[in-house]
């Protein structure tokens, strides 16, 4: 009787396990997957039911897995395949196993239809554009080029074969890049000349240790449009260059100041503007006269710091009445970090501080802070270390498009108001 009861209980237990779905099994999060060569990792997860144990992973075919044990693993496809290729990822635990069939397609391609421009954002024509593995393209009169069947990410070289200048852009992904070629070439800008006479201040001829400058500021202006005023007559003659429309409207700014024996400003004698000055391409515009009125002075203080191994070369102070108009008020050579400058206290205007530093003969860097208030105090200008090339070595020969280049990075990134000036191999 006892034996029959035990058999009955065992059969009941097996029936209950079967009814509750507790038969041991191993399943995967996906049974099939399609990926692109060069793509990122895909996570696969194994689930054990009705049992416990360690899951191991085995890959047959191209690609790699992040781990061979554990409940999940990341599969990364190969960088490239010539045609659709298969791989199988199998998870095993004891006598249980499950597999996922992976199909790897060649990476998708794009048509790169971009544009080459100069530093003034004007189109540059007749430059060779090269993406390795594809036929070269040549930029048109509008700077445009077109290369089909490109795999991302891609590297593109822009070459001025006449002047032997090459710029390389690495790791691009977008189909419509605008590539800035560091050259002044490209479409000719609009130009005009304007002249006139400045009066007021201490008037002209100027007294000893006095200076005056005039600047033209306008949206779209390519040059700073600043020049000295004749110290005897107060006459000036400016050249302006701009892009886009055949006409440009801007403002003239005139400033007069007094300097000390170190050529630093100590007082401001006059300031004046002439608004709504309209220039037309290829024109000459006379009688653009400006009258200055008295202006008060204020003081800006601060210091400059440079990275270890660098020497501060100089500091410069600029009057900045308009985003495209600058006047240099002071140039102070030497390594003294602190400064106190007398500045013009003019509502609606700014000043700009720049500093230059160098590291022996291997690297140099310029940094600046613009849109500073004339009365700013405790201004801190931190000059970052310039990038320095490692390969190729200085004075290397036989450098070609395929020569590897490497350099110490510009630490901290391209922050607003910082300009890096690495020395290049010759």
Beta strands, then each sheet from edge to edge (+ up, - down):
strand 1: 25-28
strand 2: 32-36
strand 3: 42-49
strand 4: 56-60
strand 5: 64-65
strand 6: 72-76
strand 7: 85-93
strand 8: 96-105
strand 9: 109-117
strand 10: 128-130
strand 11: 137-138
strand 12: 144-151
strand 13: 154-160
strand 14: 165-172
strand 15: 178-180
strand 16: 190-200
strand 17: 210-217
strand 18: 226-228
strand 19: 235-242
strand 20: 247-259
strand 21: 265-280
strand 22: 283-285
strand 23: 290-292
strand 24: 297-305
strand 25: 311-322
strand 26: 325-333
strand 27: 338-344
strand 28: 350-359
strand 29: 363-372
strand 30: 379-382
strand 31: 388-391
strand 32: 406-408
strand 33: 418-422
sheet 1: 1+ 3- 6+ 5-
sheet 2: 2+ 8+ 7- 4+
sheet 3: 12+ 9- 15-
sheet 4: 11+ 10- 13+ 14-
sheet 5: 19+ 16- 22-
sheet 6: 19+ 16- 23-
sheet 7: 18+ 17- 20+ 21-
sheet 8: 27+ 24- 30-
sheet 9: 26+ 25- 28+ 29- 33+
sheet 10: 31+ 32-
end
